[in-house]
Amino acid sequence: MLSSAYRYGIKPILFSLDPEAAHQLAIATCQQVSASTTLQAIAKSMFYYSDARLSQNLWNLKFANPVGLAAGFDKNAEAIGAWENFGFGFAEVGTITAQAQSGNPQPRLFRLPSDRAVLNRMGFNNRGAEAIANDLQQYLQNHQLSIPLGINLGKSKITELADARFDYAESLRSLYEFGDYFVVNVSSPNTPNLRDLQAKEQLLGILAELQPINIENKPILVKIAPDLNDADIIAVVKASQSHHVAGIIATNTTISRQQLTTTHLTTGKSVKDEAGGISGQPVRDRATDVIRLIWQATDGKLPIVGVGGIFNAEDAWQKITAGAAIVQVYTGLIYEGPMMIKQILQGLVAKLDAYSLDNIQQAIGLDHQC
């Protein structure tokens, strides 16, 4: 019933709006939920689902279920109290940069409905690490989260690549007390030359700069692009392991335009000529392949966060059995609505039953056992 209400009622209204305006409306609604115990209770009654078999401990953190909110939705950490009530097992906010920045010129967000995808070139628009840290401090003084909170860190656009490590360190220093884990985002295609930071020496420099700040040994992860070739992915993973990175997020959006049915965007330009990263269904299979590759390269010893094209339980299950310990969603929410989380969780429990498994941890990397 709720799925139909979204599909035939709410979604047409949202899709009639400019995509960025629709996103701002969604965030404003989630802010209201985050600020109101009454609205939290209502949301929880509609969307929350719990089963002990979906819980696991990872990085000394308790994940009630393996489905989280991906970075990019709650860029300024404005609605952190809402996400657990929508059924998420964890949430990742950001991307946050040391310096406040407005991002790229509009329009910068586009729907590709025939591909069940989104093209974005937002450009890390956010209020900056210090301002967001102040907001988090005020909120968390009066509220306690029951799910892990991840914070995704990016490079400020004005910062030269040679100084990137200092930029990431400044953000980590400002936000350190508020995050349960942190992500070094070196893979967005929407900040000029950012992906160059995936090169071994650049990445090692960033990770080395962060280590002295990480006095509590909180998990630090690296988010990688799906467009790297397999050899480069393995190189990034090995470099990350050498600096005791806690995990890899696979993957960010893709700059590939292969196999899209969408030919032109609302700007009138060909989708091939529009800058930005594609998320959603077109990146699903490549993200799963990258997860499988990382699992094989690390003998399943490095936790992987799977993200890219998850719309249902089958999509989530494929990433988990390929090697992802936990997964994240974003674009699927746009197309399927908030009921999607509950449906995925129910579907994962059905998968556990079908495979006679006692816990979701037993499904991680299951494909490699066949």
C-alpha positions in Angstrom: 0.0 0.0 0.0 2.7 2.5 1.0 4.7 1.5 -2.1 1.7 2.2 -4.3 1.1 5.5 -2.6 4.7 6.5 -3.4 4.7 5.2 -7.0 1.3 6.7 -8.0 1.0 9.6 -5.7 4.3 11.1 -4.3 6.7 10.1 -7.0 4.8 11.8 -9.9 4.8 15.0 -7.9 8.5 14.8 -7.1 9.3 13.9 -10.7 7.4 17.0 -11.9 9.9 19.1 -9.9 13.4 20.0 -10.9 15.5 17.1 -9.4 17.5 19.4 -7.1 14.3 21.1 -5.9 12.8 17.6 -5.2 15.9 16.6 -3.3 15.7 19.8 -1.2 12.1 19.0 -0.4 13.0 15.5 0.6 15.8 16.7 2.9 13.5 19.3 4.4 10.9 16.6 5.2 13.6 14.4 6.7 14.8 17.3 8.8 11.3 17.6 10.3 11.4 13.9 11.2 14.9 14.3 12.7 13.7 17.1 14.9 10.4 15.6 16.1 9.9 12.5 18.3 6.3 12.3 17.2 7.3 12.2 13.5 10.1 9.7 14.3 7.6 7.4 15.9 5.2 7.7 12.9 8.1 7.0 10.5 9.3 4.0 12.5 5.8 2.5 12.6 5.7 2.6 8.8 9.2 1.8 7.7 11.2 0.1 10.4 11.9 -3.6 10.2 14.0 -5.7 12.6 15.3 -9.3 12.6 18.2 -10.4 14.7 19.6 -12.5 11.9 20.4 -9.2 10.0 22.6 -7.8 12.7 26.4 -8.0 12.9 29.4 -6.4 14.6 31.8 -4.7 12.2 34.7 -2.5 13.3 33.5 -2.8 16.9 30.2 -1.2 15.8 26.8 -2.7 16.0 24.9 -2.8 12.7 21.3 -3.8 13.3 21.0 -4.5 9.6 23.3 -4.3 6.6 21.5 -1.5 4.6 22.7 2.0 4.9 22.2 5.4 3.4 24.9 6.4 1.0 26.8 9.6 1.0 25.4 12.4 -1.2 21.8 12.4 0.2 22.3 14.1 3.5 25.3 16.3 2.4 25.2 18.6 5.4 24.2 16.1 8.1 20.9 17.9 8.5 18.6 14.9 9.1 20.8 12.4 11.0 18.0 11.6 13.5 15.6 10.5 10.7 17.6 7.7 9.1 17.3 5.0 11.8 13.5 5.5 11.9 13.3 4.9 8.1 14.9 1.5 8.8 18.5 2.1 7.9 21.2 0.1 9.7 23.6 3.0 9.4 23.9 6.3 7.6 26.8 8.1 5.9 26.6 11.9 5.6 28.5 14.3 3.3 30.6 14.6 1.2 32.0 17.3 3.5 35.0 19.5 2.7 37.2 21.6 4.9 36.0 24.8 3.1 32.4 25.6 2.5 31.5 25.6 -1.1 28.5 26.1 -3.3 29.4 23.3 -5.8 29.1 23.4 -9.6 26.7 25.6 -11.6 23.1 24.5 -12.0 21.6 22.5 -13.5 23.7 19.8 -12.0 21.3 16.9 -11.2 19.4 14.9 -13.8 17.1 11.9 -13.8 17.4 9.2 -16.4 14.1 7.3 -15.8 14.5 4.9 -18.7 17.8 3.8 -17.2 16.7 4.0 -13.6 19.6 6.2 -13.0 20.7 9.7 -12.0 23.4 11.9 -13.4 25.0 14.3 -11.0 27.8 16.9 -11.0 27.0 18.5 -7.7 30.6 19.2 -6.9 30.7 18.6 -3.1 28.3 21.5 -2.3 28.3 21.7 1.5 28.5 24.1 4.4 32.1 23.1 5.4 33.5 20.9 8.1 33.6 23.5 10.9 30.0 24.7 10.4 28.7 21.1 10.1 30.6 20.1 13.2 28.9 22.8 15.2 25.5 21.6 14.0 26.3 18.0 14.9 27.5 19.0 18.3 24.3 20.9 19.0 22.1 18.0 17.8 24.0 15.3 19.6 23.9 17.1 22.9 20.2 16.4 23.1 19.8 13.3 20.9 21.4 9.9 20.8 21.7 7.9 17.6 21.2 4.2 17.7 22.9 3.5 14.4 26.5 4.1 13.3 27.1 7.5 11.6 29.7 7.6 8.8 31.2 10.9 7.6 32.4 11.1 4.0 35.3 13.5 3.5 36.3 15.2 0.2 38.9 17.7 -1.0 37.9 21.4 -1.2 37.9 22.6 -4.8 40.2 25.5 -4.0 42.8 23.3 -2.5 45.7 22.2 -4.8 46.1 18.5 -5.2 49.6 18.8 -3.7 47.9 20.0 -0.5 45.0 17.6 -0.5 46.3 15.7 2.5 46.1 18.8 4.7 42.6 19.5 3.5 41.4 16.0 4.4 43.2 16.3 7.8 41.5 19.6 8.6 38.1 18.1 8.0 38.8 15.0 10.0 40.1 17.1 12.9 36.9 19.2 12.9 34.5 16.3 12.7 36.4 13.5 14.5 34.3 13.3 17.7 31.0 13.0 15.8 31.7 10.1 13.3 31.7 6.4 14.0 33.7 5.9 10.8 35.1 8.1 8.2 35.5 7.8 4.4 38.3 9.3 2.2 36.4 10.1 -1.0 39.0 10.3 -3.8 36.7 9.0 -6.5 34.0 11.6 -7.3 34.2 12.7 -10.9 32.8 16.2 -10.1 35.8 17.9 -8.5 38.6 18.5 -11.1 41.4 16.0 -10.9 40.1 14.5 -7.6 40.4 11.0 -9.0 44.1 11.5 -9.4 44.3 11.1 -5.6 43.6 7.4 -6.1 47.2 7.1 -7.4 49.3 5.2 -4.8 51.6 8.0 -3.7 48.8 10.6 -3.4 46.5 8.2 -1.5 49.3 7.1 0.9 50.1 10.7 1.6 46.5 11.4 2.6 46.2 8.3 4.8 49.5 9.0 6.5 48.3 12.6 7.3 45.1 11.2 8.9 46.8 8.6 11.1 48.0 11.0 13.9 44.5 12.5 14.2 42.9 9.1 14.6 43.8 8.7 18.2 40.7 6.5 19.0 41.5 4.2 16.0 38.2 4.8 14.4 37.5 3.0 11.1 38.8 5.0 8.1 37.6 3.7 4.7 38.5 4.6 1.1 35.9 5.1 -1.6 36.9 4.1 -5.1 35.7 4.6 -8.6 34.2 1.9 -10.8 36.1 3.2 -13.8 39.6 2.1 -12.7 40.9 -1.0 -14.4 41.2 -4.1 -12.3 45.0 -3.7 -11.8 44.6 -0.2 -10.6 41.8 -1.2 -8.2 44.1 -3.9 -6.7 46.8 -1.3 -6.4 44.5 1.1 -4.5 43.4 -1.7 -2.2 47.0 -2.8 -1.5 48.0 0.8 -0.7 45.1 1.2 1.6 45.9 -2.0 3.4 49.5 -0.9 3.9 48.1 2.0 6.0 45.6 -0.2 7.9 42.5 1.2 6.2 39.4 -0.4 7.8 37.6 -1.1 4.5 36.8 -0.1 0.9 33.6 1.4 -0.4 32.9 0.0 -3.9 31.9 2.1 -5.8 31.3 5.7 -6.6 29.5 6.9 -9.6 30.7 6.1 -13.1 31.7 8.4 -16.0 30.9 5.7 -18.5 28.0 6.3 -20.8 27.9 2.8 -22.3 24.6 1.0 -22.7 22.4 3.9 -21.7 19.0 4.2 -23.3 18.8 7.9 -22.5 20.2 9.9 -25.4 19.6 13.5 -24.3 19.0 15.4 -21.0 16.7 18.3 -20.2 19.4 20.7 -21.3 19.0 19.4 -24.8 22.6 18.1 -24.9 23.5 14.5 -25.5 24.1 12.6 -22.3 27.5 11.8 -23.7 28.4 15.5 -23.7 27.1 16.2 -20.2 29.7 16.0 -17.4 28.9 14.1 -14.2 28.7 10.7 -12.7 26.0 8.2 -13.3 24.5 6.3 -10.4 21.8 3.6 -10.2 21.2 0.6 -12.4 23.9 1.3 -15.0 26.6 1.0 -12.4 25.1 -2.1 -10.6 27.0 -4.9 -12.3 30.4 -3.1 -12.4 30.1 -2.3 -8.7 29.4 -5.9 -8.0 32.3 -7.1 -10.1 34.6 -4.7 -8.2 33.4 -6.1 -4.9 34.2 -9.6 -6.1 37.6 -8.5 -7.3 38.5 -6.9 -3.9 37.3 -9.9 -2.0 39.5 -12.2 -4.1 42.5 -9.9 -3.9 42.3 -9.7 -0.1 41.1 -13.3 0.6 38.0 -11.8 2.1 39.9 -10.1 4.9 39.2 -6.5 4.1 35.6 -5.4 4.8 33.8 -4.0 1.7 30.8 -1.6 1.6 28.8 -2.3 -1.5 27.0 0.5 -3.3 25.7 1.0 -6.8 22.3 0.1 -8.3 20.6 -1.5 -5.4 16.8 -1.3 -5.9 15.7 -4.6 -4.2 16.7 -7.5 -2.1 18.2 -9.4 -5.0 20.5 -6.5 -5.8 21.6 -6.3 -2.2 22.0 -10.1 -1.9 24.3 -10.1 -5.0 26.6 -7.6 -3.5 26.7 -9.3 -0.2 27.4 -12.7 -1.6 30.1 -11.2 -3.9 31.8 -10.0 -0.7 30.2 -6.8 0.7 29.7 -6.9 4.5 27.2 -4.0 4.3 25.6 -2.1 1.5 24.3 1.4 0.8 21.5 2.9 -1.3 20.6 6.3 -2.7 19.3 6.3 -6.3 17.0 3.4 -5.5 15.3 5.6 -3.0 14.4 8.1 -5.7 12.7 5.5 -7.8 11.3 3.2 -5.2 10.6 5.4 -2.2 11.4 4.8 1.5 9.5 1.5 1.7 12.3 0.1 -0.3 14.5 -0.4 2.8 11.9 -2.5 4.6 11.3 -4.6 1.5 15.0 -5.2 1.0 15.4 -6.3 4.7 12.4 -8.6 4.4 13.8 -10.0 1.2 17.2 -10.6 2.8 15.6 -12.6 5.6 13.8 -14.7 3.0 17.2 -15.3 1.3 18.7 -16.5 4.6 15.8 -18.9 5.0 16.2 -20.1 1.4 19.9 -20.8 2.0 19.4 -22.1 5.5 21.7 -19.5 7.0 21.5 -18.3 10.6 22.9 -14.8 10.1 23.7 -12.3 7.3 27.4 -12.7 8.1 27.3 -16.2 6.7 26.2 -14.8 3.3 29.2 -12.5 3.0 31.3 -13.8 0.1 29.1 -16.8 -0.3 29.7 -16.8 -4.1 33.4 -17.6 -3.5 32.5 -20.7 -1.6 30.8 -22.4 -4.5 
